[in-house]
Amino acid sequence: MLPPHRVVIAAFPGVELLDVTGPAEVFSVAARVGGNGRSGYTVRIATADGAPVATSSGVRLLADLTLDEVIGDVDTLLVAGAVHVEGHQVEPVLDRGIIDWLDRLREAEPGPHRIGSVCAGAHLLAAAGLLDGLSATTHWVTAARLAADHPRVSVDPDPIFIRAGRLWTCAGITSGMDMALAMVAEDRGPELALATARMMVMYVKRAGGQSQFSVPLAVPAAPGDRFDDLRTWIGEHLTEDLSADALATRLHLSVRHFSRLFRRRTGTTPAAYVESVRLEEARRLLQDGDHGLPEIAAVSGLGSVESLHRSFRRRLGTTPAEYRRRFR
C-alpha cells in the first residue's frame, strides 16, 4: 500500500476559487476511483495565518493549516492565483505574504517534492525566484506581463501546462485540473488518470494550447490611430490582397516603414496579424455553422484547405475537424 500523497494548496484573500477547488477535486476523485489505498491523496489548504479567506467569487475557503506549517511537510505544493480586472485592464494579484513565504520555502530543506502554480499563481512563483532559468506559462492575458517582469523566465503563452523539473506551471483557471490530472498520471500511472478523467468528464489530454481560447485581435485601440482603422478594414476584407506591400500602399508608406510601425503598434508582423485574423474567422465559421472546409478556407482568406490545416496546426496545435468537434 502506497502512503498518501500529501498535497497542499496555498490560498490568499481574493484567490480564484477554481484555482483551489479544481485541482483539489481531481486529486480527490483519483483517490476515490483508485480505491484499495493505492492512490490516496490528502489535500489541505494553507493560508497565511490559518484563517478562512474570501475568494474572488465571494465564497469563503476554510484553511487546514498556516503557510509556515507547510515547510518540509508536503509532496506537492500548488500556489493558486488571482487577477484584478478593471475595465479592459487585467493585472495579476501579487500577494506579498505568499511571495515572502515562497522565498523562505526556496531555501528550506527538505522542500516540497513538486511545486506548481495555477493560472496567475506563476507570477508569485516568479517573484520568489523559483522560475528563474526555467520555461513557464500562465494565463494568456498576463503572459506578456510575466515575461516583462521576469526576463530570466522563458515564458511560453500557449501550452496548457509546462513541466520544468519539479516546477509546474499552467495556463487559465481550468487548466489547473489538466495539470493535476497529469500529476496523477505521473504519481499513480496513466490508467488512474484516465479513470479520473472519465469520472470527471474531462479530456485526459487536451488537443492544442490556450491560443484556442484567446482572441488574437486583442490589441488596445487608440482613437484616431490609422492602424486601428486599418485593422478594422482588414477584418472586413479578408479575401483581398493583405500582403505587407498592399497594406503599406493603403497607408501611403514604404513597406519597411509600415512594417516597423505596425510591429510597434501591434506587437507582431503584418503577415502574422493577418493570418491571426483569418484564423479567427475560420474558427468562428467552424463553431457556428455547417460550412465545408473549402468554403471556410475561401471565406476566411486562407485560400485552400491545405493552408487552413497548416494554420491550425501551426497556431493551435490541432486540426479544423478536431476544433469543430470540440468547440461547436
Contacts in CASP RR format, 6 or more apart in sequence:
PFRMAT RR
TARGET T0000
AUTHOR 0000-0000-0000
METHOD contacts of the structure
MODEL  1
MLPPHRVVIAAFPGVELLDVTGPAEVFSVAARVGGNGRSGYTVRIATADG
APVATSSGVRLLADLTLDEVIGDVDTLLVAGAVHVEGHQVEPVLDRGIID
WLDRLREAEPGPHRIGSVCAGAHLLAAAGLLDGLSATTHWVTAARLAADH
PRVSVDPDPIFIRAGRLWTCAGITSGMDMALAMVAEDRGPELALATARMM
VMYVKRAGGQSQFSVPLAVPAAPGDRFDDLRTWIGEHLTEDLSADALATR
LHLSVRHFSRLFRRRTGTTPAAYVESVRLEEARRLLQDGDHGLPEIAAVS
GLGSVESLHRSFRRRLGTTPAEYRRRFR
1 36 0 8 1.000
1 37 0 8 1.000
1 38 0 8 1.000
2 37 0 8 1.000
2 38 0 8 1.000
2 39 0 8 1.000
2 40 0 8 1.000
2 188 0 8 1.000
4 40 0 8 1.000
4 41 0 8 1.000
4 42 0 8 1.000
5 27 0 8 1.000
5 40 0 8 1.000
5 41 0 8 1.000
5 42 0 8 1.000
5 75 0 8 1.000
5 76 0 8 1.000
5 187 0 8 1.000
6 41 0 8 1.000
6 42 0 8 1.000
6 44 0 8 1.000
6 73 0 8 1.000
6 74 0 8 1.000
6 75 0 8 1.000
6 76 0 8 1.000
7 23 0 8 1.000
7 24 0 8 1.000
7 27 0 8 1.000
7 41 0 8 1.000
7 42 0 8 1.000
7 43 0 8 1.000
7 44 0 8 1.000
7 74 0 8 1.000
7 75 0 8 1.000
7 76 0 8 1.000
7 77 0 8 1.000
7 78 0 8 1.000
8 43 0 8 1.000
8 44 0 8 1.000
8 45 0 8 1.000
8 46 0 8 1.000
8 65 0 8 1.000
8 70 0 8 1.000
8 73 0 8 1.000
8 74 0 8 1.000
8 76 0 8 1.000
8 77 0 8 1.000
8 78 0 8 1.000
8 112 0 8 1.000
9 20 0 8 1.000
9 23 0 8 1.000
9 24 0 8 1.000
9 43 0 8 1.000
9 44 0 8 1.000
9 45 0 8 1.000
9 46 0 8 1.000
9 77 0 8 1.000
9 78 0 8 1.000
9 79 0 8 1.000
9 80 0 8 1.000
10 46 0 8 1.000
10 47 0 8 1.000
10 67 0 8 1.000
10 70 0 8 1.000
10 77 0 8 1.000
10 78 0 8 1.000
10 79 0 8 1.000
10 80 0 8 1.000
10 98 0 8 1.000
10 101 0 8 1.000
11 20 0 8 1.000
11 45 0 8 1.000
11 46 0 8 1.000
11 47 0 8 1.000
11 53 0 8 1.000
11 55 0 8 1.000
11 61 0 8 1.000
11 63 0 8 1.000
11 80 0 8 1.000
12 47 0 8 1.000
12 48 0 8 1.000
12 53 0 8 1.000
12 80 0 8 1.000
12 82 0 8 1.000
12 93 0 8 1.000
12 95 0 8 1.000
12 97 0 8 1.000
12 98 0 8 1.000
13 53 0 8 1.000
13 54 0 8 1.000
13 95 0 8 1.000
14 53 0 8 1.000
14 54 0 8 1.000
14 55 0 8 1.000
14 56 0 8 1.000
14 82 0 8 1.000
14 93 0 8 1.000
15 53 0 8 1.000
15 55 0 8 1.000
15 56 0 8 1.000
15 61 0 8 1.000
15 80 0 8 1.000
15 81 0 8 1.000
15 82 0 8 1.000
15 93 0 8 1.000
16 55 0 8 1.000
16 56 0 8 1.000
16 57 0 8 1.000
16 80 0 8 1.000
16 81 0 8 1.000
16 82 0 8 1.000
16 83 0 8 1.000
16 118 0 8 1.000
16 119 0 8 1.000
16 120 0 8 1.000
16 173 0 8 1.000
17 55 0 8 1.000
17 56 0 8 1.000
17 57 0 8 1.000
17 58 0 8 1.000
17 59 0 8 1.000
17 61 0 8 1.000
18 173 0 8 1.000
18 174 0 8 1.000
19 80 0 8 1.000
19 81 0 8 1.000
19 82 0 8 1.000
19 118 0 8 1.000
19 119 0 8 1.000
19 121 0 8 1.000
19 173 0 8 1.000
19 176 0 8 1.000
20 45 0 8 1.000
20 55 0 8 1.000
20 61 0 8 1.000
20 80 0 8 1.000
20 118 0 8 1.000
22 174 0 8 1.000
22 176 0 8 1.000
22 177 0 8 1.000
22 180 0 8 1.000
23 78 0 8 1.000
23 118 0 8 1.000
23 176 0 8 1.000
23 177 0 8 1.000
23 179 0 8 1.000
23 180 0 8 1.000
24 43 0 8 1.000
24 45 0 8 1.000
25 177 0 8 1.000
25 200 0 8 1.000
26 177 0 8 1.000
26 180 0 8 1.000
26 181 0 8 1.000
26 184 0 8 1.000
26 196 0 8 1.000
26 200 0 8 1.000
27 41 0 8 1.000
27 43 0 8 1.000
27 180 0 8 1.000
27 184 0 8 1.000
28 41 0 8 1.000
28 43 0 8 1.000
29 196 0 8 1.000
29 199 0 8 1.000
29 200 0 8 1.000
30 39 0 8 1.000
30 40 0 8 1.000
30 41 0 8 1.000
30 184 0 8 1.000
30 188 0 8 1.000
30 192 0 8 1.000
30 193 0 8 1.000
30 196 0 8 1.000
31 37 0 8 1.000
31 39 0 8 1.000
31 40 0 8 1.000
31 41 0 8 1.000
33 39 0 8 1.000
33 192 0 8 1.000
33 195 0 8 1.000
33 196 0 8 1.000
33 199 0 8 1.000
34 40 0 8 1.000
34 188 0 8 1.000
34 192 0 8 1.000
34 195 0 8 1.000
38 188 0 8 1.000
39 184 0 8 1.000
39 187 0 8 1.000
39 188 0 8 1.000
39 192 0 8 1.000
44 64 0 8 1.000
44 65 0 8 1.000
45 61 0 8 1.000
45 62 0 8 1.000
45 63 0 8 1.000
45 64 0 8 1.000
45 65 0 8 1.000
46 63 0 8 1.000
46 64 0 8 1.000
46 65 0 8 1.000
46 66 0 8 1.000
46 67 0 8 1.000
46 69 0 8 1.000
46 70 0 8 1.000
47 53 0 8 1.000
47 61 0 8 1.000
47 63 0 8 1.000
47 66 0 8 1.000
47 67 0 8 1.000
48 66 0 8 1.000
48 67 0 8 1.000
48 97 0 8 1.000
48 98 0 8 1.000
48 101 0 8 1.000
49 66 0 8 1.000
50 63 0 8 1.000
50 64 0 8 1.000
50 65 0 8 1.000
50 66 0 8 1.000
50 67 0 8 1.000
51 63 0 8 1.000
52 60 0 8 1.000
52 61 0 8 1.000
52 62 0 8 1.000
52 63 0 8 1.000
53 60 0 8 1.000
53 61 0 8 1.000
53 63 0 8 1.000
54 60 0 8 1.000
55 61 0 8 1.000
56 82 0 8 1.000
67 97 0 8 1.000
67 98 0 8 1.000
67 101 0 8 1.000
68 101 0 8 1.000
70 77 0 8 1.000
70 105 0 8 1.000
70 112 0 8 1.000
71 104 0 8 1.000
71 105 0 8 1.000
71 108 0 8 1.000
71 111 0 8 1.000
72 108 0 8 1.000
72 110 0 8 1.000
72 111 0 8 1.000
72 112 0 8 1.000
74 111 0 8 1.000
74 112 0 8 1.000
74 113 0 8 1.000
75 112 0 8 1.000
75 113 0 8 1.000
75 114 0 8 1.000
76 112 0 8 1.000
76 113 0 8 1.000
76 114 0 8 1.000
76 115 0 8 1.000
76 116 0 8 1.000
76 183 0 8 1.000
77 105 0 8 1.000
77 112 0 8 1.000
77 114 0 8 1.000
77 115 0 8 1.000
77 116 0 8 1.000
78 115 0 8 1.000
78 116 0 8 1.000
78 117 0 8 1.000
78 118 0 8 1.000
78 180 0 8 1.000
79 98 0 8 1.000
79 102 0 8 1.000
79 115 0 8 1.000
79 116 0 8 1.000
79 117 0 8 1.000
79 118 0 8 1.000
79 121 0 8 1.000
79 124 0 8 1.000
79 125 0 8 1.000
80 117 0 8 1.000
80 118 0 8 1.000
80 119 0 8 1.000
80 121 0 8 1.000
81 92 0 8 1.000
81 93 0 8 1.000
81 117 0 8 1.000
81 118 0 8 1.000
81 119 0 8 1.000
81 120 0 8 1.000
81 121 0 8 1.000
81 123 0 8 1.000
81 124 0 8 1.000
82 92 0 8 1.000
82 93 0 8 1.000
82 95 0 8 1.000
82 120 0 8 1.000
82 121 0 8 1.000
83 90 0 8 1.000
83 91 0 8 1.000
83 92 0 8 1.000
83 93 0 8 1.000
83 119 0 8 1.000
83 120 0 8 1.000
83 139 0 8 1.000
83 141 0 8 1.000
83 142 0 8 1.000
84 90 0 8 1.000
84 91 0 8 1.000
84 92 0 8 1.000
84 93 0 8 1.000
88 220 0 8 1.000
90 141 0 8 1.000
90 142 0 8 1.000
91 142 0 8 1.000
91 145 0 8 1.000
92 120 0 8 1.000
92 121 0 8 1.000
92 123 0 8 1.000
92 138 0 8 1.000
92 142 0 8 1.000
92 145 0 8 1.000
92 146 0 8 1.000
93 120 0 8 1.000
94 123 0 8 1.000
94 124 0 8 1.000
94 127 0 8 1.000
95 124 0 8 1.000
98 124 0 8 1.000
99 124 0 8 1.000
99 127 0 8 1.000
99 128 0 8 1.000
102 124 0 8 1.000
102 125 0 8 1.000
102 127 0 8 1.000
102 128 0 8 1.000
102 130 0 8 1.000
103 128 0 8 1.000
103 129 0 8 1.000
105 111 0 8 1.000
105 112 0 8 1.000
105 128 0 8 1.000
106 128 0 8 1.000
106 129 0 8 1.000
106 130 0 8 1.000
112 166 0 8 1.000
113 166 0 8 1.000
114 166 0 8 1.000
114 168 0 8 1.000
114 183 0 8 1.000
115 125 0 8 1.000
115 130 0 8 1.000
115 166 0 8 1.000
115 167 0 8 1.000
115 168 0 8 1.000
116 125 0 8 1.000
116 167 0 8 1.000
116 168 0 8 1.000
116 169 0 8 1.000
116 170 0 8 1.000
116 179 0 8 1.000
117 124 0 8 1.000
117 125 0 8 1.000
117 138 0 8 1.000
117 168 0 8 1.000
117 169 0 8 1.000
117 170 0 8 1.000
118 170 0 8 1.000
118 172 0 8 1.000
118 173 0 8 1.000
118 175 0 8 1.000
118 176 0 8 1.000
118 179 0 8 1.000
119 138 0 8 1.000
119 139 0 8 1.000
119 170 0 8 1.000
119 171 0 8 1.000
119 172 0 8 1.000
119 173 0 8 1.000
119 175 0 8 1.000
119 176 0 8 1.000
120 138 0 8 1.000
120 139 0 8 1.000
120 142 0 8 1.000
121 138 0 8 1.000
122 131 0 8 1.000
122 136 0 8 1.000
122 137 0 8 1.000
122 138 0 8 1.000
122 146 0 8 1.000
122 169 0 8 1.000
123 138 0 8 1.000
123 142 0 8 1.000
123 145 0 8 1.000
123 146 0 8 1.000
123 149 0 8 1.000
125 131 0 8 1.000
125 136 0 8 1.000
125 167 0 8 1.000
125 169 0 8 1.000
126 132 0 8 1.000
126 136 0 8 1.000
126 146 0 8 1.000
126 149 0 8 1.000
126 150 0 8 1.000
126 153 0 8 1.000
127 149 0 8 1.000
127 150 0 8 1.000
129 150 0 8 1.000
130 167 0 8 1.000
131 150 0 8 1.000
131 152 0 8 1.000
131 153 0 8 1.000
131 164 0 8 1.000
131 167 0 8 1.000
131 169 0 8 1.000
132 150 0 8 1.000
132 152 0 8 1.000
132 153 0 8 1.000
133 152 0 8 1.000
133 153 0 8 1.000
133 154 0 8 1.000
134 153 0 8 1.000
134 154 0 8 1.000
134 164 0 8 1.000
134 165 0 8 1.000
134 167 0 8 1.000
135 153 0 8 1.000
135 154 0 8 1.000
135 155 0 8 1.000
135 156 0 8 1.000
135 162 0 8 1.000
135 164 0 8 1.000
136 146 0 8 1.000
136 153 0 8 1.000
136 154 0 8 1.000
136 155 0 8 1.000
136 156 0 8 1.000
136 162 0 8 1.000
136 164 0 8 1.000
136 167 0 8 1.000
136 169 0 8 1.000
137 143 0 8 1.000
137 155 0 8 1.000
137 156 0 8 1.000
137 157 0 8 1.000
137 158 0 8 1.000
137 159 0 8 1.000
137 160 0 8 1.000
137 161 0 8 1.000
137 162 0 8 1.000
137 169 0 8 1.000
137 170 0 8 1.000
137 171 0 8 1.000
137 210 0 8 1.000
138 146 0 8 1.000
138 155 0 8 1.000
138 157 0 8 1.000
138 169 0 8 1.000
138 170 0 8 1.000
138 171 0 8 1.000
138 172 0 8 1.000
139 171 0 8 1.000
139 172 0 8 1.000
139 173 0 8 1.000
139 210 0 8 1.000
140 157 0 8 1.000
140 158 0 8 1.000
140 171 0 8 1.000
140 172 0 8 1.000
140 210 0 8 1.000
140 211 0 8 1.000
140 213 0 8 1.000
140 214 0 8 1.000
141 214 0 8 1.000
143 155 0 8 1.000
143 157 0 8 1.000
144 157 0 8 1.000
146 153 0 8 1.000
146 155 0 8 1.000
147 153 0 8 1.000
147 155 0 8 1.000
156 162 0 8 1.000
157 171 0 8 1.000
157 210 0 8 1.000
157 211 0 8 1.000
158 209 0 8 1.000
158 210 0 8 1.000
158 211 0 8 1.000
159 171 0 8 1.000
159 209 0 8 1.000
159 210 0 8 1.000
160 170 0 8 1.000
160 171 0 8 1.000
160 175 0 8 1.000
160 178 0 8 1.000
160 179 0 8 1.000
160 206 0 8 1.000
160 208 0 8 1.000
160 209 0 8 1.000
160 210 0 8 1.000
161 168 0 8 1.000
161 169 0 8 1.000
161 170 0 8 1.000
161 171 0 8 1.000
161 175 0 8 1.000
161 176 0 8 1.000
161 178 0 8 1.000
161 179 0 8 1.000
161 182 0 8 1.000
162 168 0 8 1.000
162 169 0 8 1.000
162 170 0 8 1.000
163 182 0 8 1.000
168 179 0 8 1.000
168 183 0 8 1.000
170 176 0 8 1.000
170 178 0 8 1.000
170 179 0 8 1.000
171 209 0 8 1.000
171 210 0 8 1.000
172 210 0 8 1.000
175 210 0 8 1.000
177 200 0 8 1.000
177 202 0 8 1.000
178 202 0 8 1.000
178 203 0 8 1.000
178 205 0 8 1.000
178 206 0 8 1.000
181 193 0 8 1.000
181 196 0 8 1.000
181 197 0 8 1.000
181 202 0 8 1.000
181 204 0 8 1.000
182 193 0 8 1.000
182 205 0 8 1.000
184 192 0 8 1.000
184 193 0 8 1.000
184 196 0 8 1.000
185 192 0 8 1.000
185 193 0 8 1.000
185 204 0 8 1.000
190 204 0 8 1.000
193 204 0 8 1.000
194 204 0 8 1.000
196 202 0 8 1.000
197 203 0 8 1.000
197 204 0 8 1.000
207 317 0 8 1.000
207 318 0 8 1.000
207 322 0 8 1.000
207 326 0 8 1.000
208 316 0 8 1.000
208 317 0 8 1.000
208 318 0 8 1.000
209 316 0 8 1.000
209 317 0 8 1.000
211 315 0 8 1.000
211 316 0 8 1.000
212 283 0 8 1.000
212 316 0 8 1.000
212 318 0 8 1.000
212 323 0 8 1.000
212 327 0 8 1.000
215 280 0 8 1.000
216 273 0 8 1.000
216 276 0 8 1.000
216 277 0 8 1.000
216 279 0 8 1.000
216 280 0 8 1.000
217 231 0 8 1.000
217 276 0 8 1.000
217 277 0 8 1.000
217 280 0 8 1.000
219 231 0 8 1.000
219 265 0 8 1.000
219 266 0 8 1.000
219 267 0 8 1.000
221 228 0 8 1.000
222 228 0 8 1.000
225 265 0 8 1.000
226 251 0 8 1.000
227 261 0 8 1.000
227 262 0 8 1.000
227 265 0 8 1.000
227 266 0 8 1.000
230 247 0 8 1.000
230 250 0 8 1.000
230 251 0 8 1.000
231 266 0 8 1.000
231 273 0 8 1.000
231 277 0 8 1.000
233 250 0 8 1.000
234 242 0 8 1.000
234 247 0 8 1.000
234 273 0 8 1.000
234 274 0 8 1.000
234 277 0 8 1.000
235 277 0 8 1.000
235 281 0 8 1.000
238 277 0 8 1.000
238 278 0 8 1.000
238 281 0 8 1.000
238 299 0 8 1.000
238 300 0 8 1.000
238 301 0 8 1.000
239 298 0 8 1.000
239 299 0 8 1.000
239 301 0 8 1.000
240 246 0 8 1.000
242 270 0 8 1.000
242 274 0 8 1.000
243 270 0 8 1.000
243 271 0 8 1.000
244 255 0 8 1.000
244 258 0 8 1.000
244 259 0 8 1.000
244 269 0 8 1.000
244 270 0 8 1.000
244 271 0 8 1.000
245 255 0 8 1.000
247 258 0 8 1.000
247 262 0 8 1.000
247 270 0 8 1.000
248 254 0 8 1.000
248 255 0 8 1.000
248 257 0 8 1.000
248 258 0 8 1.000
248 259 0 8 1.000
251 258 0 8 1.000
253 261 0 8 1.000
258 270 0 8 1.000
259 269 0 8 1.000
259 270 0 8 1.000
262 269 0 8 1.000
262 270 0 8 1.000
262 273 0 8 1.000
263 269 0 8 1.000
266 273 0 8 1.000
268 276 0 8 1.000
275 302 0 8 1.000
275 311 0 8 1.000
275 315 0 8 1.000
276 315 0 8 1.000
278 300 0 8 1.000
278 301 0 8 1.000
278 302 0 8 1.000
278 311 0 8 1.000
279 300 0 8 1.000
279 302 0 8 1.000
279 311 0 8 1.000
279 312 0 8 1.000
279 315 0 8 1.000
279 316 0 8 1.000
281 299 0 8 1.000
281 300 0 8 1.000
281 301 0 8 1.000
282 296 0 8 1.000
282 297 0 8 1.000
282 300 0 8 1.000
282 302 0 8 1.000
282 308 0 8 1.000
282 311 0 8 1.000
282 312 0 8 1.000
282 320 0 8 1.000
283 323 0 8 1.000
283 327 0 8 1.000
285 291 0 8 1.000
285 295 0 8 1.000
285 296 0 8 1.000
285 299 0 8 1.000
285 300 0 8 1.000
286 296 0 8 1.000
286 320 0 8 1.000
286 323 0 8 1.000
286 324 0 8 1.000
286 327 0 8 1.000
286 328 0 8 1.000
287 324 0 8 1.000
287 327 0 8 1.000
287 328 0 8 1.000
288 328 0 8 1.000
289 328 0 8 1.000
291 299 0 8 1.000
293 305 0 8 1.000
293 308 0 8 1.000
293 320 0 8 1.000
294 304 0 8 1.000
294 305 0 8 1.000
296 302 0 8 1.000
296 308 0 8 1.000
296 320 0 8 1.000
297 303 0 8 1.000
297 304 0 8 1.000
297 305 0 8 1.000
297 307 0 8 1.000
297 308 0 8 1.000
300 308 0 8 1.000
302 308 0 8 1.000
302 311 0 8 1.000
308 320 0 8 1.000
309 319 0 8 1.000
309 320 0 8 1.000
312 318 0 8 1.000
312 319 0 8 1.000
312 320 0 8 1.000
312 323 0 8 1.000
313 319 0 8 1.000
316 323 0 8 1.000
END
